[in-house]
């Protein structure tokens, strides 16, 4: 731990041939609280920070089972707070050694690193709980990480190439393995919450990458094996493939690429499941709703939407024109009752009628009762999807949606739109706030509805316990 401290603070930029700058006076002590157990050397040699083989060995050791930490956790890491402190120190120590000089000596990196350093030291004295410490240090760490990730692959790999990176991410955000986030100016925001049925796990995954203008919400299919794994694999693959697209594609070209990517992801997921012995007709699967923003003349003019199953995209228009609705769902759920309609317009109209139900439809509404049920737990066929990602064949719904500065796009998993009506979602989205605050409001309202009961004690008609995810995109000027 003492060796870690020596390497934790990056050297300030120095002129050529100038002697190294002396340590800053009164520098905050970054040494984590010392355990009562005898000191244990870190599971890497910090004298060889740039040794990629050493780092890879450490990563492989952790992936195999992290025997070092399991054997000594009760003695060396008696609390999550101490474990987290040591992990952040390990990560930053090795990341500094791997970081390109131009990045780590830049004023932007230095400022963010000093902020993390100051908050980390101060939180030792001021934090009243481990949760508070995680929140304080986590915000500063994430600010540094998000900026580094915008500086190119070399800078990014300085973090991701280290075994401790994933553990720090999971310490900060228990569901972080299901989240892929890269922000620049924060013109978008995302939030997700697990179902009450399994509060420590989630089958939702999402992608936010403002540098690419790429977004996705994925919801592992219930009743199928490994829904959480399916959602994560699909999210990671989508991000990899969308990142590989040539810049400057037209919206029509992006439509073709979006369809290809979704089909390739589905085929790969299906092949993986079958190779592992899963039933080809009922193997792991996930929904997928994706957005790729497209620029024309330096401004975002359109969004290519790709949809498989029943995660959704809504469009809130800043200034509707003609017959355009102010707020509307623009994707069509892959539900057998909805898809039985003759035209896309009929599908959208039926869907919207079901979206606004607060009480069960009358018995005379045969399709409505078939879709929404009569208020019992089964809720009819509402939650049924036909061909999710991972099916033997899929037919993604891909189209171009025109957008303007000030418009908002909202991506949701069914934990949001099963619980909330369209007018309720619109009202929450129109309230003032940042995209992140809007996403949080929607998550909070959907969570509250999922627990709501009627005056007679019966469950609210729309109440459904499920994982809940929302992404809000506030279309920027450029």
Secondary structure in CASP SS format (residue, H / E / C, confidence):
PFRMAT SS
TARGET T0000
AUTHOR 0000-0000-0000
METHOD secondary structure of the structure
MODEL  1
X C 1.00
X H 1.00
X H 1.00
X H 1.00
X H 1.00
X H 1.00
X H 1.00
X H 1.00
X C 1.00
X C 1.00
X C 1.00
X C 1.00
X C 1.00
X C 1.00
X C 1.00
X C 1.00
X C 1.00
X C 1.00
X C 1.00
X C 1.00
X C 1.00
X C 1.00
X C 1.00
X C 1.00
X C 1.00
X C 1.00
X C 1.00
X C 1.00
X C 1.00
X C 1.00
X C 1.00
X C 1.00
X C 1.00
X C 1.00
X C 1.00
X C 1.00
X C 1.00
X C 1.00
X C 1.00
X C 1.00
X C 1.00
X C 1.00
X C 1.00
X C 1.00
X C 1.00
X H 1.00
X H 1.00
X H 1.00
X C 1.00
X C 1.00
X C 1.00
X H 1.00
X H 1.00
X H 1.00
X H 1.00
X H 1.00
X H 1.00
X H 1.00
X H 1.00
X H 1.00
X H 1.00
X H 1.00
X H 1.00
X H 1.00
X C 1.00
X C 1.00
X H 1.00
X H 1.00
X H 1.00
X H 1.00
X H 1.00
X H 1.00
X H 1.00
X H 1.00
X H 1.00
X H 1.00
X C 1.00
X C 1.00
X C 1.00
X H 1.00
X H 1.00
X H 1.00
X H 1.00
X H 1.00
X H 1.00
X H 1.00
X H 1.00
X H 1.00
X H 1.00
X H 1.00
X H 1.00
X H 1.00
X H 1.00
X H 1.00
X H 1.00
X H 1.00
X H 1.00
X H 1.00
X C 1.00
X C 1.00
X H 1.00
X H 1.00
X H 1.00
X H 1.00
X C 1.00
X C 1.00
X H 1.00
X H 1.00
X H 1.00
X H 1.00
X H 1.00
X H 1.00
X H 1.00
X H 1.00
X H 1.00
X H 1.00
X H 1.00
X H 1.00
X H 1.00
X H 1.00
X H 1.00
X H 1.00
X H 1.00
X H 1.00
X H 1.00
X H 1.00
X C 1.00
X C 1.00
X C 1.00
X H 1.00
X H 1.00
X H 1.00
X H 1.00
X H 1.00
X H 1.00
X H 1.00
X H 1.00
X H 1.00
X H 1.00
X H 1.00
X H 1.00
X H 1.00
X H 1.00
X H 1.00
X H 1.00
X H 1.00
X H 1.00
X H 1.00
X C 1.00
X C 1.00
X C 1.00
X C 1.00
X H 1.00
X H 1.00
X H 1.00
X H 1.00
X H 1.00
X H 1.00
X H 1.00
X H 1.00
X C 1.00
X C 1.00
X H 1.00
X H 1.00
X H 1.00
X H 1.00
X H 1.00
X H 1.00
X H 1.00
X H 1.00
X H 1.00
X H 1.00
X C 1.00
X C 1.00
X C 1.00
X H 1.00
X H 1.00
X H 1.00
X E 1.00
X E 1.00
X E 1.00
X E 1.00
X C 1.00
X C 1.00
X C 1.00
X C 1.00
X C 1.00
X E 1.00
X E 1.00
X E 1.00
X E 1.00
X E 1.00
X E 1.00
X C 1.00
X C 1.00
X H 1.00
X H 1.00
X H 1.00
X C 1.00
X C 1.00
X C 1.00
X C 1.00
X C 1.00
X E 1.00
X E 1.00
X E 1.00
X E 1.00
X E 1.00
X E 1.00
X C 1.00
X C 1.00
X C 1.00
X C 1.00
X E 1.00
X E 1.00
X E 1.00
X E 1.00
X E 1.00
X E 1.00
X E 1.00
X C 1.00
X C 1.00
X C 1.00
X C 1.00
X C 1.00
X C 1.00
X H 1.00
X H 1.00
X H 1.00
X H 1.00
X H 1.00
X H 1.00
X H 1.00
X H 1.00
X H 1.00
X H 1.00
X H 1.00
X H 1.00
X H 1.00
X H 1.00
X H 1.00
X H 1.00
X H 1.00
X C 1.00
X C 1.00
X C 1.00
X C 1.00
X C 1.00
X C 1.00
X C 1.00
X H 1.00
X H 1.00
X H 1.00
X H 1.00
X H 1.00
X H 1.00
X H 1.00
X H 1.00
X H 1.00
X H 1.00
X H 1.00
X H 1.00
X H 1.00
X H 1.00
X H 1.00
X H 1.00
X H 1.00
X H 1.00
X H 1.00
X H 1.00
X H 1.00
X H 1.00
X H 1.00
X H 1.00
X H 1.00
X C 1.00
X C 1.00
X C 1.00
X C 1.00
X C 1.00
X C 1.00
X C 1.00
X C 1.00
X C 1.00
X C 1.00
X E 1.00
X C 1.00
X E 1.00
X E 1.00
X E 1.00
X E 1.00
X E 1.00
X E 1.00
X E 1.00
X E 1.00
X E 1.00
X C 1.00
X C 1.00
X E 1.00
X E 1.00
X E 1.00
X E 1.00
X E 1.00
X E 1.00
X E 1.00
X E 1.00
X E 1.00
X E 1.00
X C 1.00
X C 1.00
X C 1.00
X E 1.00
X E 1.00
X E 1.00
X E 1.00
X E 1.00
X C 1.00
X C 1.00
X C 1.00
X C 1.00
X C 1.00
X C 1.00
X C 1.00
X C 1.00
X C 1.00
X C 1.00
X E 1.00
X E 1.00
X E 1.00
X C 1.00
X C 1.00
X C 1.00
X C 1.00
X C 1.00
X C 1.00
X H 1.00
X H 1.00
X H 1.00
X H 1.00
X C 1.00
X C 1.00
X C 1.00
X C 1.00
X H 1.00
X H 1.00
X H 1.00
X H 1.00
X H 1.00
X H 1.00
X H 1.00
X H 1.00
X H 1.00
X H 1.00
X H 1.00
X H 1.00
X C 1.00
X C 1.00
X C 1.00
X C 1.00
X C 1.00
X C 1.00
X C 1.00
X C 1.00
X C 1.00
X C 1.00
X H 1.00
X H 1.00
X H 1.00
X H 1.00
X H 1.00
X H 1.00
X H 1.00
X C 1.00
X C 1.00
X C 1.00
X C 1.00
X C 1.00
X C 1.00
X C 1.00
X C 1.00
X C 1.00
X C 1.00
X C 1.00
X C 1.00
X C 1.00
X C 1.00
X C 1.00
X C 1.00
X E 1.00
X C 1.00
X C 1.00
X C 1.00
X C 1.00
X C 1.00
X C 1.00
X C 1.00
X E 1.00
X E 1.00
X E 1.00
X E 1.00
X E 1.00
X E 1.00
X C 1.00
X C 1.00
X C 1.00
X C 1.00
X C 1.00
X E 1.00
X E 1.00
X E 1.00
X E 1.00
X E 1.00
X C 1.00
X H 1.00
X H 1.00
X H 1.00
X H 1.00
X C 1.00
X C 1.00
X C 1.00
X C 1.00
X H 1.00
X H 1.00
X H 1.00
X H 1.00
X H 1.00
X H 1.00
X H 1.00
X H 1.00
X H 1.00
X C 1.00
X C 1.00
X C 1.00
X C 1.00
X H 1.00
X H 1.00
X H 1.00
X H 1.00
X H 1.00
X H 1.00
X H 1.00
X H 1.00
X H 1.00
X H 1.00
X H 1.00
X H 1.00
X H 1.00
X H 1.00
X H 1.00
X H 1.00
X C 1.00
X C 1.00
X E 1.00
X C 1.00
X C 1.00
X C 1.00
X C 1.00
X C 1.00
X E 1.00
X C 1.00
X C 1.00
X C 1.00
X C 1.00
X C 1.00
X C 1.00
X C 1.00
X C 1.00
X E 1.00
X E 1.00
X E 1.00
X E 1.00
X E 1.00
X E 1.00
X E 1.00
X C 1.00
X C 1.00
X C 1.00
X C 1.00
END
